[in-house]
């Protein structure tokens, strides 16, 4: 577990194994570089300050700084050093920081156009998220994977107000730990994390953080008519679960509701995927993982708000008992859907959860799901799509994502496309035509929320990184935990 701290000590006086200092384009030294006397080394190495450049300067006898070594990091143009840039640049060197164990940085002092607390939190998050690795199943460790990030110290200005800055680094630590847990859940093999195991993870987390947790068994789901969750899960030997979590921080105030797609593994069912299409399908519970992690963070941060979550978990497998194309299922609440493609299963389980949550009359409901390849085609691998019935809510969540560096783009919930999912024998069918697939999937979900303000986040692209990115290695990313936490904290404030 990493400890996060804030200090107003001079950079030269900070005792750490590694002190990380920015250098900007044109060789312009960032905060601390001149005081430490290391800026000339950067120029001597013919480095220019562009993003991605690094130079490690070990301490020598007579050097005027207390740290064991200084890492000079190219940060691009000085005028562009906002909190998102700080987070991403420090994320790139997180793995290096991990090898040193105890690190400090002056990056927050370089922030342009950001509130000090935002810059401090961004710097701590960048280092913590960038240092993440998933190696619990490896028997051999590569040289670059050694070490643990034990302590991160963010250096700031004496005039910033230390209590608020300490809250910012503490908040960053909670968010990093929560995002890392979401990443772990996604990165675990599907064989290790069937629906019942996801539920056990939720129960353990709830017990540790003080949340109320209820887990619906298969028998209980049958008794109450959760046809979507049961239909998707009926082909697997691992029965489905529905996880309910409750956080009460504001007395009897109307709660905000959350749900996330928890497909523990998606083979496609009888509409089976090809082999390559299944390689990363352990990530199809990325939406569920993001909601579990969001609830964890909120439980620890304790904002004055009420939040409820209902997370459907099932395994989509082919077998003699699997649902068949052409089957009709009756969802919780009574709406029927015709299943023409069993690989469009996420919307089926989410429909039950949305109907349940809407019945609770929340202030609003947000769902997250690795739902459609169509959204990835439209927005690429790094941007989440947002669709819903309330533009103000959409704008609020998009702004929260922008504030924390998780890009989200609103797509239209174009009502004319509703005709594409008309069914001849049921209320709705689970697929439309090839084009506009992200929108027709959202339109299917909209059938189950009634008049409740609702937003759907399609995270099929950013929930799992095929090659790694600035804030972490290949695998689960934890998107959009940071966005949802920011949204909820802003709402509480």
C-alpha positions as CSV (number, residue, x, y, z in Angstrom):
1,X,0.0,0.0,0.0
2,X,1.4,3.4,-1.0
3,X,1.4,6.3,1.4
4,X,0.7,9.7,-0.1
5,X,2.0,12.9,1.6
6,X,2.2,16.6,0.9
7,X,5.2,18.8,1.8
8,X,6.3,22.5,1.3
9,X,9.9,21.6,1.9
10,X,12.4,23.0,-0.6
11,X,13.2,20.4,-3.3
12,X,16.9,20.3,-2.3
13,X,15.9,19.4,1.3
14,X,13.5,16.6,0.5
15,X,14.8,13.1,1.5
16,X,13.6,10.5,-1.0
17,X,15.1,7.8,-3.1
18,X,14.0,9.7,-6.2
19,X,13.0,13.3,-6.8
20,X,11.1,13.9,-10.1
21,X,11.4,17.3,-11.7
22,X,9.9,18.6,-14.9
23,X,11.9,20.1,-17.9
24,X,10.0,22.0,-20.6
25,X,10.5,22.5,-24.3
26,X,13.5,24.5,-25.2
27,X,15.4,23.1,-22.2
28,X,13.4,25.4,-19.9
29,X,13.9,24.2,-16.3
30,X,10.9,23.3,-14.2
31,X,10.4,24.0,-10.5
32,X,13.4,22.8,-8.6
33,X,15.8,22.1,-11.5
34,X,17.9,25.2,-11.0
35,X,18.0,24.9,-7.2
36,X,19.1,21.3,-7.6
37,X,21.8,22.2,-10.1
38,X,20.8,19.5,-12.6
39,X,19.4,21.5,-15.5
40,X,22.9,21.6,-17.3
41,X,22.9,17.8,-17.3
42,X,19.7,17.8,-19.3
43,X,21.1,20.2,-21.9
44,X,24.4,18.2,-22.0
45,X,22.4,15.1,-22.9
46,X,21.0,16.9,-25.9
47,X,17.4,16.7,-24.6
48,X,14.8,19.3,-25.5
49,X,12.0,18.8,-23.0
50,X,9.5,17.1,-25.2
51,X,7.2,14.7,-23.5
52,X,8.6,11.2,-22.9
53,X,12.3,12.3,-22.5
54,X,13.9,11.3,-19.2
55,X,17.4,11.7,-17.6
56,X,18.4,10.1,-14.3
57,X,20.9,12.1,-12.4
58,X,22.4,10.1,-9.4
59,X,23.6,12.0,-6.4
60,X,27.3,12.5,-6.2
61,X,29.5,13.8,-3.5
62,X,29.1,17.6,-3.2
63,X,25.7,17.7,-4.9
64,X,23.4,20.2,-3.1
65,X,20.3,18.0,-2.7
66,X,19.2,15.4,-0.2
67,X,17.5,12.9,-2.6
68,X,19.4,9.8,-3.7
69,X,18.7,10.7,-7.4
70,X,16.9,13.2,-9.5
71,X,14.8,12.2,-12.6
72,X,14.4,15.0,-15.1
73,X,11.3,14.4,-17.2
74,X,10.3,16.1,-20.4
75,X,6.9,17.7,-20.0
76,X,6.3,19.5,-23.3
77,X,5.4,23.2,-23.5
78,X,5.4,24.9,-20.1
79,X,2.1,26.8,-20.9
80,X,0.4,23.4,-21.5
81,X,1.2,21.9,-18.1
82,X,-2.4,21.6,-16.8
83,X,-3.5,18.9,-14.4
84,X,-4.2,16.4,-17.1
85,X,-0.7,16.8,-18.6
86,X,0.8,16.5,-15.1
87,X,-1.1,13.3,-14.5
88,X,-0.2,11.7,-17.8
89,X,3.5,12.7,-17.8
90,X,4.0,11.4,-14.3
91,X,2.0,8.3,-15.2
92,X,4.7,7.5,-17.8
93,X,7.4,7.4,-15.2
94,X,5.3,5.5,-12.6
95,X,7.1,2.2,-13.3
96,X,10.5,3.9,-12.8
97,X,9.2,5.5,-9.6
98,X,8.1,2.1,-8.3
99,X,11.6,0.8,-8.6
100,X,12.9,3.5,-6.2
101,X,10.1,3.0,-3.6
102,X,10.1,6.5,-2.1
103,X,9.6,9.4,-4.5
104,X,8.8,13.1,-4.4
105,X,8.0,15.5,-7.2
106,X,7.8,19.2,-7.9
107,X,5.4,18.7,-10.8
108,X,2.4,20.3,-9.1
109,X,4.3,23.5,-8.8
110,X,4.4,23.7,-12.6
111,X,0.7,23.6,-13.1
112,X,-0.9,26.2,-15.4
113,X,-4.6,27.0,-15.2
114,X,-5.3,24.5,-12.5
115,X,-6.3,24.9,-8.9
116,X,-3.5,23.9,-6.5
117,X,-5.5,21.0,-5.1
118,X,-6.3,19.7,-8.6
119,X,-2.6,19.8,-9.5
120,X,-1.6,18.1,-6.3
121,X,-4.2,15.3,-6.7
122,X,-3.3,14.9,-10.4
123,X,0.4,14.5,-9.6
124,X,-0.3,11.9,-6.9
125,X,-2.7,10.0,-9.2
126,X,-0.3,10.0,-12.1
127,X,2.5,8.3,-10.1
128,X,0.1,5.9,-8.4
129,X,-1.7,4.8,-11.5
130,X,1.5,4.6,-13.6
131,X,3.1,2.4,-11.0
132,X,0.3,-0.2,-11.2
133,X,1.2,-3.7,-12.3
134,X,-0.6,-7.1,-12.2
135,X,1.9,-9.8,-11.5
136,X,0.2,-12.0,-8.9
137,X,0.1,-14.9,-11.3
138,X,3.7,-14.7,-12.5
139,X,6.5,-16.9,-11.2
140,X,9.3,-14.8,-12.6
141,X,9.8,-11.1,-12.3
142,X,11.3,-9.0,-15.1
143,X,13.9,-6.4,-14.0
144,X,11.6,-3.5,-14.9
145,X,8.8,-4.9,-12.7
146,X,10.7,-5.0,-9.4
147,X,10.0,-2.8,-6.4
148,X,6.9,-1.3,-4.8
149,X,5.9,2.3,-4.6
150,X,5.9,2.8,-0.9
151,X,5.7,6.6,-0.5
152,X,4.8,9.5,-2.8
153,X,5.4,13.1,-1.6
154,X,3.9,16.0,-3.6
155,X,5.8,19.2,-3.1
156,X,3.8,22.4,-3.1
157,X,3.8,26.1,-2.3
158,X,3.7,27.3,1.3
159,X,0.8,29.6,0.4
160,X,-1.5,26.9,-0.9
161,X,-3.0,25.9,2.4
162,X,-1.6,22.6,3.7
163,X,-4.9,21.1,5.1
164,X,-6.6,21.3,1.7
165,X,-3.5,19.9,-0.1
166,X,-3.3,17.0,2.4
167,X,-6.9,16.2,1.6
168,X,-6.1,16.3,-2.1
169,X,-3.3,13.7,-1.8
170,X,-5.4,11.6,0.5
171,X,-8.2,11.7,-2.0
172,X,-5.8,10.7,-4.7
173,X,-4.6,7.7,-2.7
174,X,-8.2,6.4,-2.2
175,X,-8.9,6.8,-6.0
176,X,-5.7,5.1,-7.0
177,X,-6.4,2.2,-4.7
178,X,-9.9,1.9,-6.0
179,X,-8.9,2.1,-9.7
180,X,-6.2,-0.5,-9.0
181,X,-8.7,-2.8,-7.5
182,X,-11.0,-2.4,-10.6
183,X,-8.0,-3.2,-12.8
184,X,-7.2,-6.3,-10.7
185,X,-10.8,-7.6,-11.1
186,X,-10.6,-7.1,-14.9
187,X,-7.2,-8.6,-15.2
188,X,-8.0,-11.8,-13.2
189,X,-8.7,-14.8,-15.5
190,X,-12.4,-15.4,-16.0
191,X,-11.9,-18.9,-14.5
192,X,-10.9,-17.3,-11.2
193,X,-13.7,-14.8,-11.1
194,X,-17.2,-16.3,-12.0
195,X,-20.3,-14.4,-10.9
196,X,-20.2,-15.8,-7.4
197,X,-16.6,-14.8,-6.9
198,X,-17.4,-11.3,-8.1
199,X,-20.1,-11.2,-5.4
200,X,-17.7,-12.4,-2.8
201,X,-15.3,-9.6,-3.7
202,X,-18.1,-7.1,-3.4
203,X,-19.1,-8.5,0.0
204,X,-15.5,-8.3,1.3
205,X,-15.1,-4.8,0.1
206,X,-18.5,-3.8,1.6
207,X,-17.5,-5.2,5.0
208,X,-14.2,-3.4,5.0
209,X,-15.6,0.0,4.0
210,X,-19.0,-0.1,5.8
211,X,-21.3,-0.4,2.8
212,X,-24.5,-2.4,3.0
213,X,-24.4,-5.4,0.6
214,X,-27.0,-7.8,-0.6
215,X,-26.3,-10.6,-3.1
216,X,-29.2,-12.2,-5.0
217,X,-28.8,-15.9,-5.7
218,X,-30.1,-17.7,-8.8
219,X,-33.2,-18.9,-6.9
220,X,-34.0,-15.4,-5.6
221,X,-33.6,-14.0,-9.1
222,X,-36.0,-16.6,-10.5
223,X,-38.5,-15.8,-7.7
224,X,-38.6,-12.1,-8.6
225,X,-38.5,-12.5,-12.4
226,X,-35.0,-11.3,-13.5
227,X,-35.4,-12.8,-16.9
228,X,-32.5,-11.0,-18.5
229,X,-29.8,-12.0,-16.0
230,X,-31.1,-15.5,-15.8
231,X,-31.4,-15.9,-19.6
232,X,-27.8,-14.8,-20.2
233,X,-26.5,-17.0,-17.4
234,X,-28.5,-20.2,-18.1
235,X,-26.0,-21.7,-20.4
236,X,-23.2,-21.6,-17.8
237,X,-22.4,-24.0,-15.0
238,X,-21.6,-20.9,-12.9
239,X,-25.0,-19.4,-11.9
240,X,-25.6,-15.6,-12.1
241,X,-25.7,-13.1,-9.2
242,X,-27.1,-9.6,-8.6
243,X,-25.1,-7.4,-6.2
244,X,-26.8,-4.6,-4.4
245,X,-24.7,-2.0,-2.5
246,X,-25.9,1.0,-0.5
247,X,-24.0,4.0,0.8
248,X,-25.8,6.4,3.0
249,X,-24.1,9.7,3.6
250,X,-27.0,12.1,3.5
251,X,-29.7,10.8,5.7
252,X,-33.0,10.4,3.8
253,X,-32.0,12.2,0.7
254,X,-33.0,10.7,-2.7
255,X,-30.1,8.5,-3.8
256,X,-28.1,8.4,-7.0
257,X,-28.2,5.0,-8.7
258,X,-25.4,3.1,-10.5
259,X,-25.1,-0.1,-12.4
260,X,-22.5,-1.8,-14.5
261,X,-22.4,-4.7,-16.9
262,X,-20.9,-7.8,-15.2
263,X,-20.4,-10.4,-17.8
264,X,-17.8,-12.6,-16.1
265,X,-16.9,-14.1,-19.5
266,X,-18.5,-13.6,-22.9
267,X,-18.2,-16.4,-25.4
268,X,-21.1,-14.9,-27.3
269,X,-23.3,-17.8,-26.2
270,X,-24.8,-19.8,-29.1
271,X,-24.0,-16.7,-31.3
272,X,-20.5,-17.7,-30.6
273,X,-17.5,-15.4,-31.1
274,X,-14.4,-16.5,-33.0
275,X,-11.3,-17.5,-31.1
276,X,-9.6,-14.1,-31.3
277,X,-12.8,-12.4,-30.3
278,X,-12.7,-14.2,-27.0
279,X,-9.1,-13.5,-26.0
280,X,-9.9,-10.5,-23.9
281,X,-13.5,-11.3,-22.9
282,X,-12.6,-11.5,-19.3
283,X,-12.8,-7.7,-19.5
284,X,-16.6,-7.9,-20.2
285,X,-17.2,-7.2,-16.5
286,X,-15.3,-3.9,-16.7
287,X,-18.5,-2.0,-16.1
288,X,-19.3,-4.0,-13.0
289,X,-15.7,-3.5,-11.8
290,X,-15.9,0.2,-12.3
291,X,-19.1,0.5,-10.2
292,X,-17.7,-1.7,-7.4
293,X,-14.6,0.5,-7.3
294,X,-16.6,3.7,-7.4
295,X,-18.7,2.5,-4.4
296,X,-15.5,1.6,-2.6
297,X,-14.0,5.1,-3.1
298,X,-17.2,6.8,-2.1
299,X,-17.5,4.6,1.1
300,X,-13.9,5.6,2.1
301,X,-14.2,9.3,1.1
302,X,-17.6,9.7,2.9
303,X,-19.2,12.5,0.9
304,X,-22.7,13.8,2.0
305,X,-24.7,11.9,-0.6
306,X,-26.6,8.7,-0.9
307,X,-25.7,6.1,-3.6
308,X,-27.2,2.8,-4.4
309,X,-25.9,0.2,-6.9
310,X,-27.3,-2.9,-8.5
311,X,-24.7,-4.9,-10.4
312,X,-25.8,-7.9,-12.6
313,X,-23.3,-10.7,-13.0
314,X,-23.6,-13.6,-15.4
315,X,-21.4,-15.8,-17.6
316,X,-22.5,-16.0,-21.3
317,X,-21.7,-19.5,-22.4
318,X,-22.9,-22.0,-25.1
319,X,-24.4,-25.3,-23.9
320,X,-27.6,-27.4,-24.2
321,X,-29.3,-25.1,-21.7
322,X,-28.2,-21.8,-23.3
323,X,-30.8,-19.3,-24.5
324,X,-31.3,-19.5,-28.3
325,X,-31.7,-16.9,-31.0
326,X,-35.4,-16.3,-31.2
327,X,-36.1,-16.8,-27.5
328,X,-38.2,-14.3,-25.7
329,X,-37.4,-13.3,-22.1
330,X,-39.4,-11.4,-19.6
331,X,-37.4,-8.8,-17.7
332,X,-37.8,-7.6,-14.2
333,X,-40.8,-5.4,-14.3
334,X,-42.5,-7.2,-17.1
335,X,-41.1,-5.9,-20.4
336,X,-40.3,-8.7,-22.9
337,X,-37.4,-8.8,-25.3
338,X,-36.7,-11.0,-28.3
339,X,-33.2,-12.4,-28.3
340,X,-32.0,-12.5,-31.9
341,X,-28.3,-12.5,-31.1
342,X,-27.1,-14.0,-27.8
343,X,-23.8,-12.0,-28.2
344,X,-25.8,-8.8,-27.5
345,X,-26.2,-10.0,-23.9
346,X,-24.9,-7.0,-21.9
347,X,-28.1,-5.0,-22.5
348,X,-30.2,-8.0,-21.4
349,X,-28.6,-8.1,-17.9
350,X,-28.5,-4.3,-17.6
351,X,-32.2,-4.0,-18.5
352,X,-33.1,-6.0,-15.3
353,X,-30.8,-3.8,-13.1
354,X,-32.1,-0.6,-14.6
355,X,-35.7,-1.6,-14.1
356,X,-34.9,-2.5,-10.5
357,X,-33.1,0.8,-9.8
358,X,-35.8,2.9,-11.5
359,X,-38.4,1.3,-9.3
360,X,-36.4,2.7,-6.3
361,X,-37.1,6.2,-7.6
362,X,-33.6,7.5,-7.6
363,X,-32.5,11.1,-8.4
364,X,-30.8,9.7,-11.5
365,X,-29.2,6.5,-12.8
366,X,-25.9,5.9,-14.6
367,X,-24.8,2.6,-16.2
368,X,-21.4,1.7,-17.4
369,X,-20.8,-1.2,-19.9
370,X,-18.3,-2.6,-22.3
371,X,-21.4,-2.8,-24.6
372,X,-20.7,-2.3,-28.3
373,X,-17.9,-2.6,-30.8
374,X,-19.9,0.0,-32.7
375,X,-18.9,2.6,-30.1
376,X,-15.2,1.7,-30.6
377,X,-15.6,2.1,-34.3
378,X,-17.1,5.6,-33.8
379,X,-14.8,6.9,-31.0
380,X,-11.7,4.6,-31.1
381,X,-10.2,2.8,-28.1
382,X,-9.7,5.8,-25.7
383,X,-13.0,7.6,-25.6
384,X,-16.2,6.5,-23.9
385,X,-19.6,7.2,-25.5
386,X,-22.4,8.8,-23.5
387,X,-26.1,8.5,-24.4
388,X,-29.1,9.2,-22.3
389,X,-32.4,10.9,-21.8
390,X,-31.1,14.0,-20.0
391,X,-28.7,16.3,-21.7
392,X,-27.8,18.2,-18.6
393,X,-26.8,15.0,-16.8
394,X,-24.7,14.0,-19.9
395,X,-22.9,17.4,-19.9
396,X,-22.2,17.1,-16.2
397,X,-20.7,13.6,-16.5
398,X,-18.7,14.6,-19.6
399,X,-17.3,17.6,-17.7
400,X,-16.4,15.4,-14.8
401,X,-14.5,13.1,-17.2
402,X,-12.7,16.1,-18.7
403,X,-11.7,17.3,-15.3
404,X,-9.9,14.0,-14.4
405,X,-8.6,13.2,-17.9
406,X,-11.0,10.5,-18.9
407,X,-12.5,11.6,-22.3
408,X,-16.2,11.0,-22.9
409,X,-18.1,12.1,-26.0
410,X,-21.9,12.4,-26.1
411,X,-23.6,10.6,-28.9
412,X,-27.3,11.2,-29.8
413,X,-30.1,9.0,-28.5
414,X,-31.8,9.4,-31.9
415,X,-35.4,8.3,-31.3
416,X,-36.1,7.6,-35.0
417,X,-33.8,4.6,-34.6
418,X,-36.2,3.1,-32.1
419,X,-38.0,1.4,-35.0
420,X,-34.9,-0.6,-35.7
421,X,-35.4,-2.6,-32.5
422,X,-39.2,-3.2,-32.9
423,X,-40.0,-6.9,-32.5
424,X,-42.9,-8.7,-34.1
425,X,-43.5,-11.0,-31.1
426,X,-42.1,-9.0,-28.1
427,X,-41.9,-5.5,-26.8
428,X,-38.4,-5.0,-28.1
429,X,-35.6,-7.0,-29.8
430,X,-32.0,-7.0,-28.6
431,X,-30.3,-6.0,-31.9
432,X,-31.0,-3.6,-34.7
433,X,-29.2,-3.2,-38.1
434,X,-25.4,-3.0,-38.5
435,X,-25.2,0.7,-38.5
436,X,-25.8,2.9,-35.4
437,X,-25.3,-0.1,-33.1
438,X,-24.2,1.9,-30.1
439,X,-27.3,4.0,-30.4
440,X,-29.8,1.1,-30.8
441,X,-28.2,-0.6,-27.8
442,X,-28.7,2.5,-25.7
443,X,-32.3,2.8,-27.0
444,X,-32.9,-0.8,-25.8
445,X,-31.7,0.2,-22.4
446,X,-33.9,3.3,-22.4
447,X,-37.0,1.1,-22.4
448,X,-36.2,0.1,-18.8
449,X,-35.7,3.5,-17.1
450,X,-39.0,5.1,-17.6
451,X,-38.9,8.8,-16.8
452,X,-35.8,8.6,-14.5
453,X,-32.9,10.8,-15.6
454,X,-30.5,8.3,-17.1
455,X,-27.1,8.2,-18.7
456,X,-25.4,5.2,-20.4
457,X,-21.6,5.1,-20.7
458,X,-20.3,2.7,-23.3
459,X,-16.8,2.0,-22.2
460,X,-16.0,-0.8,-24.7
461,X,-12.9,1.0,-25.9
462,X,-11.3,2.6,-22.8
463,X,-12.1,-0.1,-20.2
464,X,-9.2,-2.3,-21.5
465,X,-6.0,-1.2,-23.1
466,X,-4.5,-3.5,-25.6
467,X,-1.0,-1.9,-25.5
468,X,-0.9,0.1,-22.3
469,X,-1.2,3.9,-22.0
470,X,0.3,6.8,-20.1
471,X,-1.5,5.8,-16.9
472,X,-0.9,2.1,-16.8
473,X,0.2,-1.1,-18.6
474,X,-1.8,-3.4,-20.9
475,X,-5.0,-4.6,-19.4
476,X,-7.8,-3.2,-17.4
477,X,-7.8,0.5,-17.0
478,X,-10.5,1.2,-14.3
479,X,-12.3,3.6,-16.6
480,X,-14.6,5.4,-15.6
481,X,-14.0,5.2,-11.9
482,X,-12.3,8.6,-11.6
483,X,-15.1,10.2,-13.6
484,X,-17.9,8.8,-11.5
485,X,-16.1,9.6,-8.2
486,X,-15.6,13.2,-9.4
487,X,-19.2,13.4,-10.5
488,X,-20.5,12.2,-7.1
489,X,-18.1,14.4,-5.1
490,X,-19.2,17.4,-7.1
491,X,-22.8,16.5,-6.5
492,X,-22.2,16.1,-2.8
493,X,-20.5,19.5,-2.7
